[in-house]
Amino acid sequence: MKKIQPIIDILSEWSGKIFAWCVLLLTLIVCFDVIMRYLMNNQTQWGFDVAYILYGTMFMMAGAYTLSRGGHVRADMVYRTLSAKTQAWFDLVLYFLFFLPGIVALVYAGLKFAGNSIANLEVSSVTSSGVPIYPFKVVIPIAGLLLLLQGLSEINRCVICIKTGIWPPRPDDVAEDDVEDLQATIKNVGKSGGN
């Protein structure tokens, strides 16, 4: 699993980065729809459907990326005070009790849901535009599968931490500065600016 973990992390990273572009498309479509509605007095029939499809796609496809970065919300007031090994045991148990069964159910149900949608060539019933939504429903099992793979990678991280007592490093996209480091930098800039 040690050799596969970086591949899964890269897959999660690239799926997150690729689908992050949905934000730009979503912004353009919403702006176009608003301009058409309020300035041209000619509302689009497809704008709302495409906007919620893009938003849903972006939201679902960000799950694996967010998990790979440790970015999901957790109630960690007590968790932070635990040792790394205890945190890893805690995470490992929760992955097996809740995460794996839930994600496997999501993939299984998502495959059936998408299959029925494709078989019926389902279109949106929200507006009269007839925007096809079966491609959107195919995203559900794909996002679930990516999340399942990243979950297996996270389980491997837990096992490594249990053995070594140290969490393996996560891939980083953005470096964060602690508040103290930022305050020290500001003070240093202020001192050098006065000289």
Buried (B, 14 or more C-beta within 10 A) or exposed (E): EEEEBEEBBEBBBEBBEEBEEBEEBBEEBBEBBEEBEEEEEEEBEBBBBBBBBBBBBBEBBBBBBBBBBEEEEEEEEEEEEEEEBEBBBBBBEEBEEEBBEBBEEBBEEBBEBBBEBBEEEBBBEEBEBEBBBBBBBBBBBBBBBBBBBBBBBBBBBBBBBBEEEEBBEEEEEEEEEEEEEEEEEEEEEEEEEEE
